[in-house]
Amino acid sequence: MSTHHVKIAIGMVVIVAAVAYLVLSGTTASAVYFLTVPEVQQQLSALQQASHPIRVAGQVTADPVHWDVRHLSLAFHIGEGEARLPVQYKGVKPDMFQAGVSVIVEGRIGRDGVLMASTLMTSCPSKYQDEKNSPS
């Protein structure tokens, strides 16, 4: 094999390795994990001491929702089973926000156990999903 072919082969290996590295690092960096409400309850003391934000998924419970339009302040609970987590959010309330809706909140757990959310996202309700058993 000539030196020209060796140089091309080495160049190709470097390019393939660089592309593989970028693909792998991009997918792991963009992977977003969230905790469930029971997981938060199990790790509550550690999460209260941690300074990093967390992402929690749950359903808005039937507990009273307090919405202060003047201060754009929303207080509610999310839950799963018997586990409940109080949430405080400052910002615009999503249009689809209501009891029973699945939400994902991002923020920090305070010393009082309240999740101070900086981001609130609602999931699409089931009415937007195809109904498999709908009458024709």
C-alpha positions in Angstrom: 0.0 0.0 0.0 1.4 3.4 -0.9 1.9 6.3 1.6 -0.9 8.2 -0.2 -3.4 5.4 0.6 -2.2 5.2 4.2 -2.7 9.0 4.7 -6.2 8.8 3.2 -7.1 5.8 5.5 -5.8 7.6 8.6 -7.8 10.7 7.6 -11.0 8.7 7.2 -10.5 7.0 10.6 -10.1 10.4 12.2 -13.2 11.8 10.5 -15.3 8.8 11.4 -14.1 8.9 15.0 -14.9 12.6 15.3 -18.4 12.2 13.9 -19.0 9.2 16.2 -17.9 11.3 19.2 -20.1 14.2 18.2 -23.2 11.9 17.8 -22.7 10.2 21.1 -22.0 13.3 23.1 -24.9 15.1 21.5 -27.4 12.4 22.3 -26.3 11.9 25.9 -26.2 15.7 26.6 -29.7 16.2 25.2 -31.3 13.3 27.0 -33.5 14.7 29.7 -34.5 12.8 32.7 -37.1 13.5 35.2 -38.1 12.2 38.6 -41.6 11.0 39.6 -43.3 12.4 42.7 -42.7 9.2 44.7 -38.9 9.4 43.8 -38.8 13.0 45.0 -40.5 12.0 48.3 -37.9 9.2 48.8 -35.0 11.6 48.1 -36.5 14.8 49.7 -33.8 15.6 52.2 -31.0 15.1 49.7 -32.8 17.2 47.1 -33.4 20.0 49.6 -29.7 20.2 50.3 -28.7 20.0 46.6 -28.3 23.2 44.7 -29.0 21.9 41.3 -32.5 22.1 39.6 -34.6 19.0 39.1 -37.3 18.0 36.7 -40.4 16.3 38.1 -43.3 14.8 36.2 -46.7 14.2 37.7 -50.4 15.0 37.5 -52.0 18.1 38.8 -54.1 16.9 41.8 -57.7 17.9 42.6 -56.3 19.9 45.6 -57.1 23.6 45.2 -55.1 25.6 42.6 -54.3 29.1 43.6 -53.8 31.4 40.6 -52.9 35.1 41.3 -53.2 36.9 37.9 -51.8 40.2 39.3 -48.5 38.6 40.4 -48.5 35.7 37.9 -48.2 33.3 40.8 -49.5 29.7 40.6 -49.6 27.3 43.6 -50.7 23.7 43.1 -49.9 20.1 44.0 -48.7 17.3 41.7 -49.1 13.7 42.6 -48.9 10.1 41.8 -50.7 7.6 43.9 -50.6 8.8 47.5 -47.5 10.9 47.0 -48.0 14.7 46.7 -45.6 17.5 46.0 -46.5 21.2 46.5 -45.4 23.5 43.6 -45.0 27.3 43.4 -44.6 28.7 39.9 -44.2 32.3 38.8 -45.0 33.0 35.2 -47.8 32.6 32.6 -50.2 29.8 33.3 -50.3 27.3 30.4 -53.7 27.3 28.6 -54.2 23.6 29.2 -53.4 23.7 32.9 -56.1 22.2 35.1 -56.6 19.4 37.6 -55.8 16.0 36.1 -53.4 17.2 33.5 -49.9 15.7 33.3 -47.2 18.3 33.8 -43.4 18.5 34.0 -42.0 21.1 36.3 -38.4 22.2 36.6 -37.0 24.0 39.7 -35.5 23.6 43.1 -36.9 22.0 46.3 -36.9 24.5 49.1 -36.2 23.8 52.8 -40.0 23.7 53.3 -40.4 20.9 50.7 -42.1 23.1 48.1 -40.8 22.8 44.5 -40.1 26.4 43.4 -40.6 25.9 39.6 -39.0 28.0 37.0 -40.5 26.1 34.1 -44.0 24.5 33.8 -45.0 22.4 30.8 -48.3 20.6 30.2 -48.6 17.4 28.3 -51.1 17.1 25.4 -54.4 15.8 26.7 -55.8 12.6 25.5 -58.4 14.3 23.4 -55.6 15.0 20.9 -54.7 11.3 20.6 -56.3 9.0 18.1 -59.3 7.2 19.5 -58.9 3.5 18.6 -62.4 2.6 19.8 -64.3 5.5 18.4 -67.6 4.7 16.7 -67.4 5.1 12.9 
